[in-house]
Amino acid sequence: QLAISAERVVNAENAVIAARGDLSIQARDTISNQRAGLILSAGDMALSADRIENRSARIEALGDLDIDARVLINANDHFETEPVAGSPTPYVRLRHEGVDYASDELGLNFGSLTEYADDPGARVLLPSEDYPFADYPALAASWAVPASGGHRGFQIELSRHLQVLCHDCNEPTVMVDTYASDHPIWARLGVAPPGPAPSFAGPDCAAEFTHCTPTERQAHQAWLAQSQQYAIHKSERQDALDVKIEAYNASVAARTLRDWTVIDASETRQEPRVLHSEPGQIAAGGDLRIQASAAINDKSQILAGGALGVLGTTLDNRDASVLARSDISGQAVYSYFEEDCWACNDDRRHEYAPYSGTREHEVQLSVASARQHAPDAPTALPVNLRSALFQPVADPASGVLFQTDPRFTASRTWTDSGAQLALLNLDPNTLQKRLGDGFLEQRLVREQIAQLTGQRFLGDHTDDDAQYLALLQAGATFAQAHPLRPGITLTAEQVAALTSDIVWLEAQALTLPDGRTVTALVPRVYLMPREGELAPDGSLIAGRQVHLDLSGDFLNGGSVAGRELVLIDANGIRSSGRIGSEGTTALKARQDIDVRGGEVAARDALLLDAGRDIVVASTTRSTTTAAGDSTYERTVLDRKARLVVTGEAGVLIAQAAQDMSLQAAEVVNQGSGPSVLVAGRDLLLPTVSTGATDDIHWSADHRQRSERREDKGTTIQAHGDLTMLAGRHLLGRAVDIDAQGDVDARAAAALLLEAGERRLSVDEHHRVRHGDSFKRKTVTEDLTLRQSQAIPSELGGRNVSLLGGAGVYTEGTRIRAEENVDIDGAGTTVLGAAQDQRVSERHIEVERRLGGLNGDAHRSDTEIDALHARSRAHGTDIRAGGEIRVGVGERTELQGARLQAEAIRFERSALAEDAPEDAQSAPGELILGATVDRDLASVERHNESDRVWQRMRSQGHEHETLNATELHGKLSIDETLRVGVDVGVDRPGDDLQRKIRQLSTQPGLQYLAELSQRPEVDWRAIELARREWDHEAQGLTGVGAALLMAVVAYFTMGMGTDLAIAAAGGTSSATAAALTTTTATGATAYTAAGAAINAGFTTLAGSAAVSFVNNGGDLSAVFKDLGSSDTVKQVLVGMVGAGLVQGLSDNLQFSGKALKDIGLNDGMGAYFGKQFIEHAGRASANALLLGTPLDKALEGALVSSLLSTGTAFGADAIGDLGVPDGNGGVTLNAAGRHLLHALLGCASGAVQAGREGCAAGGAGALLGELAAGWFNPDG
């Protein structure tokens, strides 16, 4: 025995403190065991200090070990890793509307996606479930004839086609058959061929000068009749084939791409590797007891052959996790078609952008040795041969290279590998030298066992010597059964044939302390194949029984392993590593149990008990990379959180006093025992979201953003019964629950099973310029796509019961039961539907320019807006081998659900009946409802020529399909229930009873006939939309209408007042005076009332002219337009605005003059004041009558006043311009004057209305110049 007592004990690098018996070390301050140091006891050991540090060193007792310290640190101070990159592999994808296709998915139509040649005829054909490439190799044309236009059209010919016989004959073409009756296309498209034509070997009796006997003539007539019948039959068969060909061609047309995106990259995986590791090791062959206020096990090992107990405040088992990554790097290529120019061919262009995507996930590395992270069995590694405990053997005749210090071994002998050689009848002197003596070999075997199993001993062994002898004997037995000779390494097939654990001697190269390299026989442990064996990585705390009793928190990033038991009792438990045993695993926390990306496992029983919450959540990891102007984001599932029981009769029980959350977790009980999940409040089964976002910017003209997201839900598998209880709510999303026993889910309040989603979002913008300066076309296309696909929750078991105190809600849930299903809710229960939705919007602008110096002699603009929206409902689907019972509380609604069982019963809720009498409600309501699938497609096309004429076309359809609730089985509905049924109708007023009779003949809807006999049933008619449209219209544009209105205004000037006076009798001076007045110069001007009437008549006449043109001269349509509310409102606005401005001009003064008397000669300030008052007056009238915001109207009046003033003074300057005329005067050429006014008006209009305003402003100024003589130049 050895006892050490000191203030401080330091065991330096490679130093040894060893005792053949018991060892006791007491230090008032610190015990420090430094790198490669060894504190060893062949008996029991006791260590006591304020602080104990074991840094990359070993503390080992072959017996029991007691450690008492305020602080205990077991650390790996020499742990190094490096990333190891694998060989790059090609990563090529074609992307279309956010979906990626691998090159092999594209069949024969595109041999290589990475050939970027100038090939304008190239096309890509997307795959189809209806026409898989393996069965429909259109490009190869091995079963069909390519349609005209070449093989790149991917389409095939119809059954008949025209064949040219000659070019100058009477019948130059003839219709011939494309496919003979034995052509494979008939079988491929599922159409029976017509068969061979009737044959006739006799003479052609219909030919001139042919002599036929009566018999021959009769046979010829019969053949003609057969041929006629065959022709009819053949035509019918060919028509049927053409229907299939046209459907195939339509599919091909919809899947053929002219433009596409290619991800042309390579993928490189980087896996971390341990370069160097020297873990701290604390081991006991017997029991290991640790008492510490704070204990840290950092990438190291604490092992006990017996019981391992930790009593203290906190324990931190730190992991050795690093990141593995996958890098995709290359380029994103947008390939598009460009039309030919005036004197050149079509082209295929390519845009290039860098592509980069990175995915990362956490990997837990082994700390036991420096080996690459892989599932392979470790090679046998020697112990620290530099330790002072081991000495090289100088005697060359010795059979070993090293021996243990004799002062330690004394007279004790240790079983060595010579025992195996003896069993094999081999002479050690004829073989290679062995590594060392029995103690060294057993030390090496212990390290391998810990590395392979996480335990100090194998199986039920408790003694090193006995264990080693048993393994050597088993190795000899296996070698005799499979003729083996020491020194060889077992093959994978030989390892698979093992029926027991063995030790086998293998030859291994060793480097001696003096630098020499030798080969020696080293014992290696091989384990027989077994399932569920713990092979831990990272930090390790292990024993036959492990009991952690902490007043504080237990933090675990490594592994905790118990051969028989793991019991952790702490204030809080947080684990991202693994906690498991081959017996019972029990976690008890006074507060929370938080398992993030970790695993808690047991063979016989798994027990979790939290005073507050239990969280078992898988983790995700997100990365963002930037390449050029593009950005790429990835979110992947990182570490899966799991609760696992593997024993045949295993039990799993988890209970939380408050909430329990199993987020994207995996709960597995392979045993026949019960699985129970209990939450005092809410039991939640939420999802995590994974996905990718690519935001690719090729240039200002080409960009693409696609985002994909997918919900990952929780999976629960139980071989026995599964019980889930919630004191409040039970909420699950995209869950997958499967039990071989019964599934019983109960919530005191609401029980909700939602569907998850796969979401796709795409936004694309492309602008392509075709042609040259003479003939130009610019196509701008914007695509917006939003798509979601439901991921329904699924439940399966022998019997399935869903009970909710407030109600049960399912969303497209799939329920399967071998026997019965019971669904009951005292409140509102909805067996609802999940939705698949897809909405795509495509906006295309096509600008065409032809002729002129700038290609603007002719201009045509086209806008196309295409919308396609689809929604499909997936109702709750329940199927049972026995009975389905639905308890109806206050209200139960089935929304397009499908129920199938031998018997289906709807009865009053048992939960409602169990309630107190004063809380019991009246008999509930049962709604056998429906869902509606919708398909809406719309294409709006607007074409404008030279800004004057426009064509508009609208095409589309809207189809709705009703999905009624289907009940397959013997139906029973409680007569006390109020029943409502949804029935789809095509139009209001349909005969509902007739519709019910029709529907009741369909499978699953026979119940409608039975319910139609109950007068109290509420039949609810749902009108379904079924419409298609194709509308086309053409007419003047806004600019064209303005031109026409201006001309009409000129030719109707004053007619409104004249007609009004005539209508007043023409003799009343009072009436005439009310409408007109005479100015000082003798000119007739309008009063406010006259101006209003004239403006109204002018507006009406202009509207009539525009309508006449737009309606192609159809007077009835013109009169209808003139009576419309919009036309009347325009007339009213014109009259009020004109009257108001005339009244203001007569009565208001500005700068000392009446508005009507202010002209250009009064200066720009006075003229602007007049313009603003008049514009503001009109704007106020418009705001009042049309309901537009007054502030916006006045803002527009201010801008218009400024522009009008600038335009007027510019026009006045133009008026002063002149050239000498024939009489010596100065004048401006009329055409030049018109042009200058138009240019000035263009500038004004462009400021007010942008690019489109130039044409309108120019037209208005030109008309204004033409009508200059109609107005008083001063007013």
Secondary structure, 3 states (H helix, E strand, C coil): CEEEEEEEEEECCCCEEEECCCEEEEEEEEEEECCCCEEEECCCEEEEEEEEEEECCEEEECCCEEEEEEEEEEECCCCEEEEEECCCEEEEEEEECCEEEEHHHHCCCCCCCCCCCCCCCCCEECCCCCCCCCCCCCCCCCCCCECCCCHHHCCECCCEEEEECCCCCCCCEEEEECCCCCCCHHHHCCCCCCCCCCCCCCCCCCCCCCCCCHHHHHHHHHHHHHHHHHHHHHHHHHHHHHHHHHHHHHHHHHHEECCEEEEEEEEEEEEEEEEECCCCEEEECCCEEEEEEEEEEECCEEEECCEEEEEEEEEEEECCEEEEEEEEEEEEEEEEEECCCCCCCCEEEEEEEEEEEEEEEEEECCCCCCCECCCCCCCCCCCCCCCCCEEECCCCCCCEEEEECHHHHCCCCCCCCHHHHHHCCCCHHHCCCEEECHHHHHHHHHHHHHHHHCCCCCCCCCCHHHHHHHHHHHHHHHHHHCCCCCECCCCHHHHHCCCCCEEEEEEEEEECCCCCEEEEEEEEEECCCCCCCCCCCCCEEEEEEEEEEECCEEEECCEEEEEEEEEEEECEEEECCEEEECCEEEEEECCCEEEECCEEEECCEEEEEECCCEEEECEEEEEEEEECCEEEEEEEEEECCEEEECCCCCEEEEEECCCEEEECCEEEECCCCCEEEEECCCEEECCEEEEEEEEEECCCCEEEEEEEEEEECCEEEECCCEEEEECCCEEEECCEEEECCCEEEEECCEEEEECEEEEEEEEEEEEEEEECCCEEEEEEEEEEEEEEEEECCEEEECCEEEEECCEEEEECCEEEECCCEEEEECCEEEEEEEEEEEEEEEEEEEEEEECCCCCCCEEEEEEEEEEEEEEEEEECEEEECCEEEEEECCEEEEECCEEEEEEEEEEECHHHHHCCHHHCCCCCEEEEEEEEEEEEEEEEEEEEECCCEEEEEEEEEEEEEEEECEEEEEEEECCCCEEEEEEEECCCCCCHHHHHHHHCCCCCCCHHHHHCCCCCCEEEEEECCEEEEEEEEEEECHHHHHHHHHHHHHHCCCHHHHHHHHHCCCCCHHHHHHHEEECCCCCEEECHHHHHHHHHHHHHHHHHHHHHHHCCCCHHHHHHHHCCHHHHHHHHHHHHHHHHHHHHHHHCEECCEEHHHCCHHHCHHHHHHHHHHHHHHHHHHHHHHHCCCHHHHHHHHHHHHHHHHHHHHHHHHHHHCCEECCCCCEECCHHHHHHHHHHHHHHHHHHHHCHHHHHHHHHHHHHHHHCHHHCCCCC
